[in-house]
Amino acid sequence: NYLSFNFVQYLDKNKAALNALIPQVLLRGTKNHKDIASIKGALDELYAASVEGKTFKRGEYQVCGITASWLADRYSIDGTKITDGTISILEDLLFEPYTENGIFSKSYVESEKIDLIDDIRALINNKNSYAVTRCKEEMCRGEAFGISEYGDEESVKKITADELFAAYQNLLETSRIEIFYVGSGDINELCERIGKMFADRKREYTQPKKTV
């Protein structure tokens, strides 16, 4: 089974690096699982379920979020409720991140900043892809389409833990949220479960701009 939560926002040079960093920091720890090792251990108990962060661009929109994949419950040989367990971890990752003094862990943020900068620098290694990216940046300079979904190195370096936590809260409150599911099981039960995840969440959805 595969479940994907996608937060869609209009590409903004001032927000791109922040939004790209959020999924990776969320995956570092939660209120119930304070580090990667704890999260991995919990997933291993669910027949090696997995979670991943993602960031990509579609036209003039930046999409970031978290995906989960797991074995269908009918394949459990010991009665483990794999679906419910995996979704519970996914819910923790999205809504109950590990914090210190009310914001993201500074050490987690700094560590993921280094990785994001490495990813940005590594883009040049694929020459064909890099040439297309640079062409778009130059042709669409000053336009949303020319902005990288990862932001730029200088923007990443300036990010602070409190600034990133504020951006995370804004992402949850104002983004268009697209949820995709592929798999077996009762879809009505799944929809009800996901509905409960958002039932008490503050939402002030802002309709993104339309591209021409």
BAMARPA-262735 format. One record per atom (N, C-alpha, C): residue number from 0; residue in three letters; z, y, x. Coordinates in steps of 0.02 Angstrom, whole numbers. Atoms other than C-alpha are relative to their C-alpha. Example, Ala and Ser with C-alpha at 12.3 -4.5 7.8 and 13.67 -1.06 7.14 Angstrom:
BEGIN
<atom 0 ALA <0 -59 45>>
<atom 0 ALA <390 -225 615>>
<atom 0 ALA <0 60 45>>
<atom 1 SER <-3 -59 -42>>
<atom 1 SER <357 -53 684>>
<atom 1 SER <37 55 -39>>
//
This chain:
BEGIN
<atom 0 ASN <0 -60 42>>
<atom 0 ASN <0 0 0>>
<atom 0 ASN <0 62 44>>
<atom 1 TYR <6 -63 -39>>
<atom 1 TYR <-37 178 57>>
<atom 1 TYR <15 59 -45>>
<atom 2 LEU <-19 -60 38>>
<atom 2 LEU <42 340 -4>>
<atom 2 LEU <-3 60 46>>
<atom 3 SER <11 -59 -42>>
<atom 3 SER <-5 512 60>>
<atom 3 SER <21 63 -37>>
<atom 4 PHE <-19 -66 26>>
<atom 4 PHE <77 681 29>>
<atom 4 PHE <-34 53 42>>
<atom 5 ASN <39 -51 -36>>
<atom 5 ASN <-36 827 74>>
<atom 5 ASN <16 70 -25>>
<atom 6 PHE <-16 -69 17>>
<atom 6 PHE <14 1010 77>>
<atom 6 PHE <-59 43 22>>
<atom 7 VAL <63 -37 -12>>
<atom 7 VAL <-139 1122 62>>
<atom 7 VAL <13 75 -3>>
<atom 8 GLN <-5 -73 -1>>
<atom 8 GLN <-141 1304 114>>
<atom 8 GLN <-64 29 30>>
<atom 9 TYR <58 -36 -29>>
<atom 9 TYR <-277 1431 152>>
<atom 9 TYR <14 12 73>>
<atom 10 LEU <-10 -8 -72>>
<atom 10 LEU <-302 1439 339>>
<atom 10 LEU <19 72 18>>
<atom 11 ASP <-26 -65 -20>>
<atom 11 ASP <-203 1581 414>>
<atom 11 ASP <18 -4 74>>
<atom 12 LYS <-12 1 -72>>
<atom 12 LYS <-200 1620 600>>
<atom 12 LYS <74 3 16>>
<atom 13 ASN <-72 -9 -12>>
<atom 13 ASN <-15 1667 587>>
<atom 13 ASN <41 -61 -22>>
<atom 14 LYS <-38 58 26>>
<atom 14 LYS <33 1504 500>>
<atom 14 LYS <-26 -67 26>>
<atom 15 ALA <33 64 -17>>
<atom 15 ALA <-85 1372 571>>
<atom 15 ALA <43 -42 48>>
<atom 16 ALA <-40 38 -49>>
<atom 16 ALA <22 1322 721>>
<atom 16 ALA <66 -24 -31>>
<atom 17 LEU <-62 19 34>>
<atom 17 LEU <181 1322 615>>
<atom 17 LEU <-11 -60 -45>>
<atom 18 ASN <13 55 46>>
<atom 18 ASN <107 1209 482>>
<atom 18 ASN <-18 -64 37>>
<atom 19 ALA <20 59 -39>>
<atom 19 ALA <33 1092 613>>
<atom 19 ALA <61 -34 32>>
<atom 20 LEU <-59 26 -34>>
<atom 20 LEU <203 1072 695>>
<atom 20 LEU <49 -33 -48>>
<atom 21 ILE <-50 23 48>>
<atom 21 ILE <302 1038 536>>
<atom 21 ILE <1 -76 -9>>
<atom 22 PRO <-4 72 11>>
<atom 22 PRO <250 856 503>>
<atom 22 PRO <30 -38 59>>
<atom 23 GLN <-25 35 -59>>
<atom 23 GLN <290 805 682>>
<atom 23 GLN <75 8 7>>
<atom 24 VAL <-72 -12 -4>>
<atom 24 VAL <463 883 678>>
<atom 24 VAL <36 -38 -56>>
<atom 25 LEU <-30 38 55>>
<atom 25 LEU <499 804 507>>
<atom 25 LEU <8 -73 19>>
<atom 26 LEU <-3 71 -18>>
<atom 26 LEU <463 633 583>>
<atom 26 LEU <52 -15 53>>
<atom 27 ARG <-49 11 -53>>
<atom 27 ARG <596 658 717>>
<atom 27 ARG <68 -23 -27>>
<atom 28 GLY <-64 21 26>>
<atom 28 GLY <744 631 602>>
<atom 28 GLY <13 26 -70>>
<atom 29 THR <-19 -21 67>>
<atom 29 THR <822 645 430>>
<atom 29 THR <76 3 -6>>
<atom 30 LYS <-72 -3 13>>
<atom 30 LYS <993 672 354>>
<atom 30 LYS <31 -69 8>>
<atom 31 ASN <-26 68 -3>>
<atom 31 ASN <1015 483 343>>
<atom 31 ASN <-20 -38 63>>
<atom 32 HIS <23 32 -61>>
<atom 32 HIS <918 434 499>>
<atom 32 HIS <-14 55 51>>
<atom 33 LYS <-1 -61 -40>>
<atom 33 LYS <952 561 634>>
<atom 33 LYS <-48 1 59>>
<atom 34 ASP <48 0 -56>>
<atom 34 ASP <823 506 763>>
<atom 34 ASP <-55 -50 -14>>
<atom 35 ILE <58 44 9>>
<atom 35 ILE <661 411 784>>
<atom 35 ILE <20 -73 1>>
<atom 36 ALA <-21 69 -4>>
<atom 36 ALA <750 250 832>>
<atom 36 ALA <30 -24 -65>>
<atom 37 SER <-30 18 64>>
<atom 37 SER <849 250 670>>
<atom 37 SER <-53 -8 -54>>
<atom 38 ILE <54 4 49>>
<atom 38 ILE <694 284 566>>
<atom 38 ILE <-41 -64 11>>
<atom 39 LYS <39 60 -16>>
<atom 39 LYS <598 147 656>>
<atom 39 LYS <38 -63 -20>>
<atom 40 GLY <-40 58 18>>
<atom 40 GLY <742 25 629>>
<atom 40 GLY <-1 -12 -75>>
<atom 41 ALA <1 5 74>>
<atom 41 ALA <745 62 442>>
<atom 41 ALA <-68 -25 -24>>
<atom 42 LEU <67 22 19>>
<atom 42 LEU <556 38 431>>
<atom 42 LEU <-12 -73 19>>
<atom 43 ASP <7 70 -20>>
<atom 43 ASP <565 -126 526>>
<atom 43 ASP <33 -47 -50>>
<atom 44 GLU <-34 40 52>>
<atom 44 GLU <686 -190 394>>
<atom 44 GLU <-43 -7 -63>>
<atom 45 LEU <46 1 58>>
<atom 45 LEU <547 -155 267>>
<atom 45 LEU <-66 -31 20>>
<atom 46 TYR <60 37 -21>>
<atom 46 TYR <425 -278 345>>
<atom 46 TYR <-47 45 40>>
<atom 47 ALA <39 -43 -45>>
<atom 47 ALA <369 -151 476>>
<atom 47 ALA <-44 51 -37>>
<atom 48 ALA <34 -56 32>>
<atom 48 ALA <320 -13 356>>
<atom 48 ALA <-10 55 51>>
<atom 49 SER <13 -53 -48>>
<atom 49 SER <252 141 443>>
<atom 49 SER <-8 68 -33>>
<atom 50 VAL <10 -68 23>>
<atom 50 VAL <250 330 423>>
<atom 50 VAL <-34 40 55>>
<atom 51 GLU <37 -40 -48>>
<atom 51 GLU <137 457 508>>
<atom 51 GLU <-8 71 -26>>
<atom 52 GLY <15 -69 18>>
<atom 52 GLY <111 644 511>>
<atom 52 GLY <-74 13 10>>
<atom 53 LYS <71 -15 -9>>
<atom 53 LYS <-60 723 496>>
<atom 53 LYS <-12 74 -13>>
<atom 54 THR <23 -68 11>>
<atom 54 THR <-146 891 505>>
<atom 54 THR <-76 0 9>>
<atom 55 PHE <72 -4 -7>>
<atom 55 PHE <-330 923 473>>
<atom 55 PHE <-26 61 -40>>
<atom 56 LYS <31 -58 32>>
<atom 56 LYS <-450 1056 409>>
<atom 56 LYS <-56 -23 -46>>
<atom 57 ARG <55 11 47>>
<atom 57 ARG <-564 1053 257>>
<atom 57 ARG <-26 68 -20>>
<atom 58 GLY <27 -66 14>>
<atom 58 GLY <-674 1205 250>>
<atom 58 GLY <47 54 26>>
<atom 59 GLU <-45 -54 -19>>
<atom 59 GLU <-558 1355 250>>
<atom 59 GLU <73 -16 -19>>
<atom 60 TYR <-67 21 18>>
<atom 60 TYR <-404 1253 204>>
<atom 60 TYR <31 -43 55>>
<atom 61 GLN <-39 42 -46>>
<atom 61 GLN <-271 1177 316>>
<atom 61 GLN <41 -49 -41>>
<atom 62 VAL <-37 52 36>>
<atom 62 VAL <-197 1013 258>>
<atom 62 VAL <47 -35 49>>
<atom 63 CYS <-48 36 -41>>
<atom 63 CYS <-39 941 331>>
<atom 63 CYS <46 -41 -44>>
<atom 64 GLY <-43 40 42>>
<atom 64 GLY <79 808 272>>
<atom 64 GLY <22 -64 35>>
<atom 65 ILE <-25 64 -26>>
<atom 65 ILE <151 633 292>>
<atom 65 ILE <-28 -56 -43>>
<atom 66 THR <25 59 34>>
<atom 66 THR <81 463 248>>
<atom 66 THR <46 -59 14>>
<atom 67 ALA <-39 62 -9>>
<atom 67 ALA <165 295 226>>
<atom 67 ALA <-42 -60 -20>>
<atom 68 SER <35 62 19>>
<atom 68 SER <96 119 222>>
<atom 68 SER <50 -57 5>>
<atom 69 TRP <-48 54 2>>
<atom 69 TRP <188 -41 179>>
<atom 69 TRP <-28 -61 -35>>
<atom 70 LEU <19 62 31>>
<atom 70 LEU <173 -220 122>>
<atom 70 LEU <19 0 -74>>
<atom 71 ALA <-15 3 71>>
<atom 71 ALA <164 -247 -66>>
<atom 71 ALA <61 -45 -12>>
<atom 72 ASP <-62 37 14>>
<atom 72 ASP <326 -311 -143>>
<atom 72 ASP <-11 -74 -11>>
<atom 73 ARG <11 71 17>>
<atom 73 ARG <247 -474 -199>>
<atom 73 ARG <-5 -45 62>>
<atom 74 TYR <3 40 -61>>
<atom 74 TYR <232 -528 -18>>
<atom 74 TYR <67 -7 35>>
<atom 75 SER <-67 6 -28>>
<atom 75 SER <417 -509 18>>
<atom 75 SER <27 -71 -11>>
<atom 76 ILE <-25 69 7>>
<atom 76 ILE <493 -680 53>>
<atom 76 ILE <75 -3 -12>>
<atom 77 ASP <-73 -1 9>>
<atom 77 ASP <674 -625 35>>
<atom 77 ASP <23 48 -54>>
<atom 78 GLY <-18 -44 54>>
<atom 78 GLY <668 -508 -114>>
<atom 78 GLY <9 73 19>>
<atom 79 THR <-6 -70 -21>>
<atom 79 THR <667 -348 -12>>
<atom 79 THR <-45 45 -42>>
<atom 80 LYS <39 -48 39>>
<atom 80 LYS <611 -200 -117>>
<atom 80 LYS <-34 48 48>>
<atom 81 ILE <35 -37 -53>>
<atom 81 ILE <485 -138 9>>
<atom 81 ILE <-24 68 -24>>
<atom 82 THR <27 -62 26>>
<atom 82 THR <405 -6 -100>>
<atom 82 THR <54 53 -9>>
<atom 83 ASP <-54 -48 12>>
<atom 83 ASP <566 77 -155>>
<atom 83 ASP <32 23 65>>
<atom 84 GLY <-31 -18 -64>>
<atom 84 GLY <638 71 20>>
<atom 84 GLY <-44 48 41>>
<atom 85 THR <46 -42 -39>>
<atom 85 THR <483 148 100>>
<atom 85 THR <-4 70 -31>>
<atom 86 ILE <4 -66 33>>
<atom 86 ILE <470 287 -30>>
<atom 86 ILE <64 39 10>>
<atom 87 SER <-64 -34 -12>>
<atom 87 SER <655 326 -5>>
<atom 87 SER <0 32 69>>
<atom 88 ILE <4 -28 -68>>
<atom 88 ILE <624 351 181>>
<atom 88 ILE <-49 59 0>>
<atom 89 LEU <49 -54 4>>
<atom 89 LEU <470 456 143>>
<atom 89 LEU <31 62 -33>>
<atom 90 GLU <-33 -56 34>>
<atom 90 GLU <573 562 23>>
<atom 90 GLU <49 35 47>>
<atom 91 ASP <-46 -29 -49>>
<atom 91 ASP <705 588 159>>
<atom 91 ASP <-38 43 51>>
<atom 92 LEU <39 -36 -51>>
<atom 92 LEU <572 640 284>>
<atom 92 LEU <-25 67 -27>>
<atom 93 LEU <28 -60 30>>
<atom 93 LEU <498 767 164>>
<atom 93 LEU <52 51 -20>>
<atom 94 PHE <-47 -46 31>>
<atom 94 PHE <653 840 85>>
<atom 94 PHE <70 3 32>>
<atom 95 GLU <-66 0 -31>>
<atom 95 GLU <805 795 191>>
<atom 95 GLU <-6 -7 76>>
<atom 96 PRO <10 6 -73>>
<atom 96 PRO <755 830 372>>
<atom 96 PRO <66 9 38>>
<atom 97 TYR <-59 -9 -43>>
<atom 97 TYR <880 822 513>>
<atom 97 TYR <5 73 20>>
<atom 98 THR <-11 -71 -17>>
<atom 98 THR <954 995 540>>
<atom 98 THR <63 8 42>>
<atom 99 GLU <-59 -20 -38>>
<atom 99 GLU <1079 1078 655>>
<atom 99 GLU <13 74 -16>>
<atom 100 ASN <-17 -68 21>>
<atom 100 ASN <1167 1234 591>>
<atom 100 ASN <-49 29 -51>>
<atom 101 GLY <42 -23 55>>
<atom 101 GLY <1052 1242 441>>
<atom 101 GLY <-73 9 15>>
<atom 102 ILE <70 -5 -18>>
<atom 102 ILE <887 1239 535>>
<atom 102 ILE <-20 -63 39>>
<atom 103 PHE <23 57 -39>>
<atom 103 PHE <780 1113 628>>
<atom 103 PHE <36 -3 67>>
<atom 104 SER <-28 9 -67>>
<atom 104 SER <852 1040 788>>
<atom 104 SER <-44 36 51>>
<atom 105 LYS <38 -37 -49>>
<atom 105 LYS <800 1156 928>>
<atom 105 LYS <-32 -46 52>>
<atom 106 SER <28 47 -49>>
<atom 106 SER <776 1010 1048>>
<atom 106 SER <-60 -37 -28>>
<atom 107 TYR <56 34 32>>
<atom 107 TYR <663 921 924>>
<atom 107 TYR <-61 46 -3>>
<atom 108 VAL <55 -48 6>>
<atom 108 VAL <560 1078 897>>
<atom 108 VAL <-33 11 68>>
<atom 109 GLU <28 -13 -66>>
<atom 109 GLU <539 1112 1083>>
<atom 109 GLU <-39 -60 25>>
<atom 110 SER <35 60 -22>>
<atom 110 SER <489 932 1116>>
<atom 110 SER <-67 -7 -35>>
<atom 111 GLU <63 6 37>>
<atom 111 GLU <357 932 979>>
<atom 111 GLU <-48 57 16>>
<atom 112 LYS <44 -54 -23>>
<atom 112 LYS <291 1101 1037>>
<atom 112 LYS <-39 -21 61>>
<atom 113 ILE <33 23 -61>>
<atom 113 ILE <252 1023 1205>>
<atom 113 ILE <-56 -49 -18>>
<atom 114 ASP <50 49 20>>
<atom 114 ASP <160 880 1120>>
<atom 114 ASP <-60 33 -34>>
<atom 115 LEU <54 -35 35>>
<atom 115 LEU <60 998 1008>>
<atom 115 LEU <-43 39 50>>
<atom 116 ILE <37 -36 -51>>
<atom 116 ILE <10 1104 1157>>
<atom 116 ILE <-44 -48 39>>
<atom 117 ASP <39 51 -35>>
<atom 117 ASP <-46 946 1247>>
<atom 117 ASP <-60 -21 -42>>
<atom 118 ASP <55 19 44>>
<atom 118 ASP <-151 899 1095>>
<atom 118 ASP <-54 54 -1>>
<atom 119 ILE <47 -56 0>>
<atom 119 ILE <-231 1072 1092>>
<atom 119 ILE <-41 0 65>>
<atom 120 ARG <34 0 -65>>
<atom 120 ARG <-272 1062 1277>>
<atom 120 ARG <-46 -60 6>>
<atom 121 ALA <39 61 -5>>
<atom 121 ALA <-339 885 1257>>
<atom 121 ALA <-66 3 -39>>
<atom 122 LEU <61 -5 40>>
<atom 122 LEU <-472 941 1133>>
<atom 122 LEU <-62 9 43>>
<atom 123 ILE <58 -13 -43>>
<atom 123 ILE <-583 992 1278>>
<atom 123 ILE <-28 -64 30>>
<atom 124 ASN <22 63 -31>>
<atom 124 ASN <-593 811 1337>>
<atom 124 ASN <-58 -33 -37>>
<atom 125 ASN <58 25 37>>
<atom 125 ASN <-713 766 1197>>
<atom 125 ASN <-51 57 -2>>
<atom 126 LYS <46 -57 -11>>
<atom 126 LYS <-857 877 1250>>
<atom 126 LYS <-41 18 -62>>
<atom 127 ASN <41 -14 59>>
<atom 127 ASN <-965 858 1095>>
<atom 127 ASN <41 34 -55>>
<atom 128 SER <-44 -28 52>>
<atom 128 SER <-821 891 974>>
<atom 128 SER <23 70 19>>
<atom 129 TYR <-24 -65 -23>>
<atom 129 TYR <-758 1034 1081>>
<atom 129 TYR <-54 54 -6>>
<atom 130 ALA <56 -48 5>>
<atom 130 ALA <-930 1116 1085>>
<atom 130 ALA <-9 23 -72>>
<atom 131 VAL <6 -17 71>>
<atom 131 VAL <-939 1110 894>>
<atom 131 VAL <57 46 -21>>
<atom 132 THR <-59 -41 17>>
<atom 132 THR <-763 1180 879>>
<atom 132 THR <-8 71 27>>
<atom 133 ARG <8 -66 -30>>
<atom 133 ARG <-800 1324 998>>
<atom 133 ARG <-56 39 -35>>
<atom 134 CYS <55 -32 36>>
<atom 134 CYS <-963 1359 907>>
<atom 134 CYS <25 30 -66>>
<atom 135 LYS <-28 -24 63>>
<atom 135 LYS <-869 1375 742>>
<atom 135 LYS <45 60 11>>
<atom 136 GLU <-46 -55 -15>>
<atom 136 GLU <-738 1487 822>>
<atom 136 GLU <-37 64 14>>
<atom 137 GLU <38 -60 -17>>
<atom 137 GLU <-869 1606 889>>
<atom 137 GLU <-42 24 -59>>
<atom 138 MET <42 -20 56>>
<atom 138 MET <-985 1604 738>>
<atom 138 MET <41 28 -58>>
<atom 139 CYS <-42 -20 57>>
<atom 139 CYS <-841 1627 616>>
<atom 139 CYS <62 39 23>>
<atom 140 ARG <-55 -40 -25>>
<atom 140 ARG <-732 1741 719>>
<atom 140 ARG <21 51 -53>>
<atom 141 GLY <-26 -46 51>>
<atom 141 GLY <-620 1840 601>>
<atom 141 GLY <0 -30 -69>>
<atom 142 GLU <1 35 64>>
<atom 142 GLU <-647 1713 461>>
<atom 142 GLU <46 -61 4>>
<atom 143 ALA <-45 58 3>>
<atom 143 ALA <-532 1573 404>>
<atom 143 ALA <-32 -63 29>>
<atom 144 PHE <34 60 -22>>
<atom 144 PHE <-664 1441 443>>
<atom 144 PHE <2 -8 77>>
<atom 145 GLY <0 2 -73>>
<atom 145 GLY <-654 1486 628>>
<atom 145 GLY <68 -15 30>>
<atom 146 ILE <-68 13 -24>>
<atom 146 ILE <-466 1452 640>>
<atom 146 ILE <11 -75 9>>
<atom 147 SER <-16 70 -12>>
<atom 147 SER <-410 1288 717>>
<atom 147 SER <59 -22 -44>>
<atom 148 GLU <-55 26 40>>
<atom 148 GLU <-299 1179 609>>
<atom 148 GLU <64 -10 40>>
<atom 149 TYR <-58 7 -43>>
<atom 149 TYR <-183 1164 759>>
<atom 149 TYR <28 67 24>>
<atom 150 GLY <-20 -65 -27>>
<atom 150 GLY <-168 1349 791>>
<atom 150 GLY <-23 6 72>>
<atom 151 ASP <18 -7 -70>>
<atom 151 ASP <-177 1405 971>>
<atom 151 ASP <63 -6 43>>
<atom 152 GLU <-55 13 -46>>
<atom 152 GLU <-70 1375 1124>>
<atom 152 GLU <52 56 1>>
<atom 153 GLU <-47 -56 -3>>
<atom 153 GLU <7 1549 1129>>
<atom 153 GLU <43 3 -63>>
<atom 154 SER <-38 -1 63>>
<atom 154 SER <58 1539 946>>
<atom 154 SER <54 -55 0>>
<atom 155 VAL <-48 56 -3>>
<atom 155 VAL <141 1370 975>>
<atom 155 VAL <60 18 44>>
<atom 156 LYS <-54 -17 -47>>
<atom 156 LYS <241 1435 1123>>
<atom 156 LYS <52 47 -31>>
<atom 157 LYS <-45 -50 28>>
<atom 157 LYS <317 1575 1018>>
<atom 157 LYS <43 -26 -58>>
<atom 158 ILE <-36 27 58>>
<atom 158 ILE <381 1462 878>>
<atom 158 ILE <73 -14 16>>
<atom 159 THR <-71 14 -6>>
<atom 159 THR <569 1455 855>>
<atom 159 THR <22 -48 -55>>
<atom 160 ALA <-24 49 48>>
<atom 160 ALA <672 1327 760>>
<atom 160 ALA <13 31 -69>>
<atom 161 ASP <-14 -32 64>>
<atom 161 ASP <728 1450 626>>
<atom 161 ASP <-65 23 -34>>
<atom 162 GLU <65 -20 28>>
<atom 162 GLU <550 1517 603>>
<atom 162 GLU <-36 -60 -29>>
<atom 163 LEU <34 60 24>>
<atom 163 LEU <484 1340 585>>
<atom 163 LEU <32 -27 -64>>
<atom 164 PHE <-34 24 60>>
<atom 164 PHE <617 1293 457>>
<atom 164 PHE <-18 43 -60>>
<atom 165 ALA <21 -45 54>>
<atom 165 ALA <571 1446 353>>
<atom 165 ALA <-71 -17 -22>>
<atom 166 ALA <70 19 16>>
<atom 166 ALA <387 1395 363>>
<atom 166 ALA <-1 -66 -39>>
<atom 167 TYR <-6 64 35>>
<atom 167 TYR <435 1219 307>>
<atom 167 TYR <20 11 -73>>
<atom 168 GLN <-22 -14 68>>
<atom 168 GLN <527 1286 154>>
<atom 168 GLN <-56 33 -40>>
<atom 169 ASN <56 -34 33>>
<atom 169 ASN <378 1398 113>>
<atom 169 ASN <-55 -50 -18>>
<atom 170 LEU <51 51 11>>
<atom 170 LEU <261 1249 129>>
<atom 170 LEU <16 -41 -63>>
<atom 171 LEU <-21 39 58>>
<atom 171 LEU <362 1149 2>>
<atom 171 LEU <-5 39 -65>>
<atom 172 GLU <-5 -41 61>>
<atom 172 GLU <377 1293 -120>>
<atom 172 GLU <-68 26 -25>>
<atom 173 THR <60 -36 21>>
<atom 173 THR <204 1371 -120>>
<atom 173 THR <-66 -38 8>>
<atom 174 SER <63 36 -13>>
<atom 174 SER <75 1241 -64>>
<atom 174 SER <-25 -36 -62>>
<atom 175 ARG <27 49 47>>
<atom 175 ARG <-43 1147 -175>>
<atom 175 ARG <16 -68 30>>
<atom 176 ILE <-19 66 -25>>
<atom 176 ILE <19 968 -160>>
<atom 176 ILE <-47 -52 -29>>
<atom 177 GLU <45 53 22>>
<atom 177 GLU <-106 826 -168>>
<atom 177 GLU <30 -67 22>>
<atom 178 ILE <-31 65 -13>>
<atom 178 ILE <-39 648 -179>>
<atom 178 ILE <-51 -55 -13>>
<atom 179 PHE <48 55 6>>
<atom 179 PHE <-147 495 -150>>
<atom 179 PHE <35 -67 9>>
<atom 180 TYR <-30 66 -5>>
<atom 180 TYR <-101 314 -177>>
<atom 180 TYR <-55 -53 -6>>
<atom 181 VAL <45 57 4>>
<atom 181 VAL <-197 154 -144>>
<atom 181 VAL <43 -62 9>>
<atom 182 GLY <-39 60 -6>>
<atom 182 GLY <-118 -14 -177>>
<atom 182 GLY <13 -34 -66>>
<atom 183 SER <-16 37 60>>
<atom 183 SER <-43 -132 -302>>
<atom 183 SER <66 26 -30>>
<atom 184 GLY <-62 -20 31>>
<atom 184 GLY <108 -119 -415>>
<atom 184 GLY <-12 41 -63>>
<atom 185 ASP <4 -37 62>>
<atom 185 ASP <146 -23 -574>>
<atom 185 ASP <-9 75 15>>
<atom 186 ILE <14 -70 -17>>
<atom 186 ILE <65 149 -558>>
<atom 186 ILE <43 47 -40>>
<atom 187 ASN <-43 -43 41>>
<atom 187 ASN <170 219 -700>>
<atom 187 ASN <70 6 31>>
<atom 188 GLU <-65 -2 -33>>
<atom 188 GLU <330 172 -610>>
<atom 188 GLU <-3 44 62>>
<atom 189 LEU <8 -41 -60>>
<atom 189 LEU <264 251 -451>>
<atom 189 LEU <-3 74 -17>>
<atom 190 CYS <6 -69 21>>
<atom 190 CYS <218 412 -541>>
<atom 190 CYS <68 28 -22>>
<atom 191 GLU <-67 -21 21>>
<atom 191 GLU <391 419 -619>>
<atom 191 GLU <45 11 59>>
<atom 192 ARG <-41 -6 -61>>
<atom 192 ARG <472 391 -450>>
<atom 192 ARG <-17 64 38>>
<atom 193 ILE <21 -60 -36>>
<atom 193 ILE <370 529 -369>>
<atom 193 ILE <20 63 -39>>
<atom 194 GLY <-20 -56 42>>
<atom 194 GLY <404 644 -517>>
<atom 194 GLY <72 19 10>>
<atom 195 LYS <-71 -13 -11>>
<atom 195 LYS <590 626 -489>>
<atom 195 LYS <12 34 68>>
<atom 196 MET <-7 -31 -66>>
<atom 196 MET <567 677 -307>>
<atom 196 MET <-8 75 -4>>
<atom 197 PHE <14 -71 5>>
<atom 197 PHE <503 846 -363>>
<atom 197 PHE <35 35 -58>>
<atom 198 ALA <-29 -27 62>>
<atom 198 ALA <604 868 -523>>
<atom 198 ALA <45 60 11>>
<atom 199 ASP <-49 -54 -12>>
<atom 199 ASP <738 981 -449>>
<atom 199 ASP <-20 45 58>>
<atom 200 ARG <22 -40 -57>>
<atom 200 ARG <633 1062 -314>>
<atom 200 ARG <-26 68 -25>>
<atom 201 LYS <25 -67 16>>
<atom 201 LYS <600 1248 -319>>
<atom 201 LYS <-73 4 18>>
<atom 202 ARG <71 -5 -12>>
<atom 202 ARG <414 1276 -337>>
<atom 202 ARG <-26 66 -27>>
<atom 203 GLU <34 -61 20>>
<atom 203 GLU <320 1441 -342>>
<atom 203 GLU <-71 -5 27>>
<atom 204 TYR <67 16 -24>>
<atom 204 TYR <146 1372 -319>>
<atom 204 TYR <-45 61 -2>>
<atom 205 THR <47 -56 -6>>
<atom 205 THR <22 1500 -258>>
<atom 205 THR <-72 -28 4>>
<atom 206 GLN <69 23 0>>
<atom 206 GLN <-160 1467 -302>>
<atom 206 GLN <-36 25 63>>
<atom 207 PRO <35 -21 -61>>
<atom 207 PRO <-256 1468 -136>>
<atom 207 PRO <-66 36 -16>>
<atom 208 LYS <63 -35 9>>
<atom 208 LYS <-407 1578 -114>>
<atom 208 LYS <-58 -49 -7>>
<atom 209 LYS <60 41 6>>
<atom 209 LYS <-575 1509 -163>>
<atom 209 LYS <-50 20 53>>
<atom 210 THR <50 -15 -52>>
<atom 210 THR <-705 1494 -27>>
<atom 210 THR <-66 18 -35>>
<atom 211 VAL <64 -22 27>>
<atom 211 VAL <-874 1572 -54>>
<atom 211 VAL <-54 -52 15>>
//
